[in-house]
Amino acid sequence: MGYSNFRINGKFIKNPTSFDMEHYTLTQSTRVANGDMMMDFVANKLKFNFGYAAIQSSDLDDIIDELWTKLSTTKQCFHELKYIENGVEKTVTVYAGSIPKNLHRGHGSNWVWKDVKFSLIQK
C-alpha cells in the first residue's frame, strides 16, 4: 500500500487493511427558470476511507478515543490527519463520519472487531 503511518491528532493508529481516498468538488447549484443548471465552485475536498477486516479492541479504542470519546471534553470536532503518500508526509484537517463495527470475537478484554469502516472528511 502506498499510504502509511497514519496519525490522528499526533497519535499513530494501526494501518488499515483497506484505504482509499476520494477527490471531489463542492459546488453550490440551482436551476433557473428555463431549467438550466447554474453552478458555482466552492472548494476541492478530500475524503479518506479506512477499513479494517479485523482489529483488536485496543487498536480500535485508540481511534475512537481520538475521533469520538474526547469530543465531550475538548469540544474539538476537527482533527489533524497526517499520513505519508509516495514518501511525502501530508497533513489535512478533517472531521469524522460514523464508525460502524461488528463483533467478531469477545472474550474478556481481548475483543476483536470485524468490518470496521470509517471516513475522515476534509474540513
C-alpha positions as CSV (number, residue, x, y, z in Angstrom):
1,M,0.0,0.0,0.0
2,G,1.4,3.4,-0.9
3,Y,-0.2,5.1,2.1
4,S,1.1,4.5,5.7
5,N,1.9,5.9,9.1
6,F,-1.5,7.4,9.8
7,R,-1.7,9.8,12.7
8,I,-4.8,11.4,14.2
9,N,-4.0,14.4,16.4
10,G,-0.4,13.2,16.5
11,K,-1.2,9.7,17.6
12,F,-0.3,6.8,15.4
13,I,-3.1,4.4,14.5
14,K,-3.0,0.9,13.2
15,N,-2.5,0.8,9.4
16,P,-5.8,-0.1,7.8
17,T,-6.5,-3.3,5.8
18,S,-8.0,-1.1,3.1
19,F,-7.7,2.5,2.4
20,D,-8.9,4.8,-0.4
21,M,-9.1,8.5,-1.0
22,E,-11.8,10.4,-2.9
23,H,-11.2,13.8,-4.6
24,Y,-14.4,15.7,-5.0
25,T,-15.6,19.2,-5.8
26,L,-18.0,21.1,-3.6
27,T,-20.4,23.3,-5.6
28,Q,-23.4,25.4,-4.9
29,S,-26.0,24.9,-7.6
30,T,-29.6,25.8,-8.5
31,R,-31.9,25.6,-11.5
32,V,-33.0,28.8,-13.1
33,A,-36.4,29.4,-14.7
34,N,-35.6,27.9,-18.1
35,G,-34.4,24.7,-16.4
36,D,-30.7,25.3,-16.9
37,M,-28.4,24.4,-14.0
38,M,-26.3,27.2,-12.6
39,M,-23.3,26.1,-10.5
40,D,-20.6,27.9,-8.6
41,F,-17.3,26.3,-7.4
42,V,-16.9,26.3,-3.7
43,A,-13.8,24.1,-3.0
44,N,-12.0,20.9,-3.8
45,K,-12.0,18.4,-0.9
46,L,-10.6,15.0,0.1
47,K,-12.3,12.1,1.8
48,F,-10.2,9.4,3.4
49,N,-11.9,5.9,3.7
50,F,-10.3,3.5,6.2
51,G,-11.3,-0.2,6.5
52,Y,-10.2,-2.9,8.9
53,A,-11.1,-6.6,8.1
54,A,-10.3,-7.3,11.8
55,I,-8.9,-5.1,14.5
56,Q,-8.1,-5.6,18.2
57,S,-10.3,-3.6,20.6
58,S,-7.3,-1.7,22.0
59,D,-6.3,-0.5,18.5
60,L,-9.9,0.5,17.7
61,D,-10.2,2.2,21.1
62,D,-7.2,4.4,20.1
63,I,-9.1,5.6,17.0
64,I,-12.4,6.0,18.7
65,D,-10.8,8.0,21.6
66,E,-9.3,10.5,19.2
67,L,-12.3,10.9,17.0
68,W,-15.3,10.4,19.3
69,T,-14.7,10.0,23.1
70,K,-12.6,13.1,23.6
71,L,-15.2,15.3,21.9
72,S,-17.3,15.6,25.1
73,T,-14.5,17.3,26.9
74,T,-12.5,19.0,24.1
75,K,-15.4,20.1,22.0
76,Q,-13.0,19.9,19.1
77,C,-14.8,18.5,16.1
78,F,-11.9,18.8,13.7
79,H,-8.8,16.6,13.8
80,E,-5.4,16.7,12.3
81,L,-4.7,13.7,10.0
82,K,-1.1,13.1,9.0
83,Y,-0.1,10.4,6.5
84,I,2.6,9.5,4.1
85,E,1.8,9.5,0.4
86,N,4.5,8.4,-2.1
87,G,7.2,9.2,0.5
88,V,5.9,12.7,1.3
89,E,4.3,13.5,4.7
90,K,0.9,15.3,4.2
91,T,-1.3,17.0,6.8
92,V,-5.0,17.7,6.5
93,T,-7.7,18.9,8.9
94,V,-10.7,16.5,8.9
95,Y,-13.8,15.5,10.7
96,A,-15.1,12.0,11.3
97,G,-18.2,10.3,10.0
98,S,-19.8,7.3,11.7
99,I,-17.7,4.3,12.9
100,P,-19.7,1.1,12.4
101,K,-18.2,-2.1,13.8
102,N,-19.2,-5.8,14.1
103,L,-18.1,-8.0,16.9
104,H,-16.0,-10.9,15.7
105,R,-14.9,-12.4,19.0
106,G,-15.4,-11.1,22.5
107,H,-13.6,-12.8,25.5
108,G,-12.7,-10.7,28.5
109,S,-10.8,-7.6,27.4
110,N,-9.4,-9.1,24.2
111,W,-12.3,-8.3,21.9
112,V,-11.8,-8.3,18.1
113,W,-14.0,-6.3,15.8
114,K,-14.5,-7.0,12.1
115,D,-15.6,-5.0,9.1
116,V,-14.8,-1.7,10.7
117,K,-15.0,1.3,8.3
118,F,-14.9,5.0,8.8
119,S,-14.3,8.1,6.8
120,L,-12.4,11.3,7.6
121,I,-13.6,14.2,5.5
122,Q,-11.6,17.3,4.8
123,K,-12.8,20.5,6.6
